[in-house]
Amino acid sequence: MKKEKRPIDYGIDACEMMMRKYEAAQLPPVGRFHYHQGVFLSGMYKVYQIVKDERYFNYIKDWVDSIIDEQGNIGQFNPGKLDDMQPGILLYPLYDRTKEERYKKALDVLLEYIYDFPKVEEGGFWHMAELPHQMWLDGLYMGGPICAEYGKRYNQKKYTELVVKQVLLMFEKTRDEKTGLLYHAWDKSREQDWADKETGLSPEFWGRSVGWVPVAVLDDLDFIDKDHPEYEKMCELVKDLLKSVCKYQSKTGLWSQVIDKEGMAGNWYETSCSSLFTAAIYKAVRKGILEEEYLEYADKGFEGVIGSVEWDGEDIQIGNVCIGTRVGDYEHYCNRPTVVNDLHGMGAFLLMCQEAQQLVSESE
């Protein structure tokens, strides 16, 4: 990886830009405990773990403290959305550092909501209470790692088993045998316009939704014992998925918004999924799950993302990031607006920089 800057330096640039742009409490959506901020701040925490700049830790704490009060009550959040559970992952390092019980109290509340979250008959989470019978790939990241860590820390095996079940069921329901990719969503009821009437599957492989999956499962595996009866199966699933993903990497190093349709009219290269795939490949190699030869794809992905970044003075500009989206057809995904320095893309970018740096540092 021949760059004047270390991989983590790009992550530092991104963190610094966001801190200049927003006071912590003003991260959008302001005042809500939501995955937009959680995804970005999770990435910032990963950067902090390498660079040890206490301003980053304090920035994360300031955001959490703007929503969680002294009694551990969480302000505006929706317990019927997995998206609003994800920022709870930030409570672990805050509790470790401060020992303030309010963080543990908030964490306990979130975990109870997740455990009792509405599920399809087979046991898979609905993505939202308002979207009955629908499992979305994104949910593995929103509700998985927080449960896996809780199960390990507090010897709560029911949360470990919950995570394992979600992963195995999601692959079972959404995996396409031909491509090895995962469809964005599955509707058990077959009632949604996007759902195939026979399979219940959505019609496309949307980049960022697929990207969350290996990132989530690899994080889950950090907290699941290697002697767990399903540990090796989870490793194989993420390994096979990443190998399949690599087949669709473009010559630019980037991946497309709709993964398997590069070059089709309307499709475009999307930065957040490219960052997530790159981060996941680096981590899978680092953990010994994926062969070292796959670093070629990760390095190419890193170079592709960095090559797409622009600068406005000292401010990094991470563009071609899809705004949030629901499930749809090819045209729906292709027509989604793109944004610059969106928190989805920023968080994914930081994860990529951290994973690239960690692998470099461990090989030195």
Summary of the structure (lengths in Angstrom):
residues: 364
radius of gyration: 19.1
end to end distance: 13.0
largest distance: 53.9
contacts: 1283
relative contact order: 0.12
helix: 55%
strand: 9%
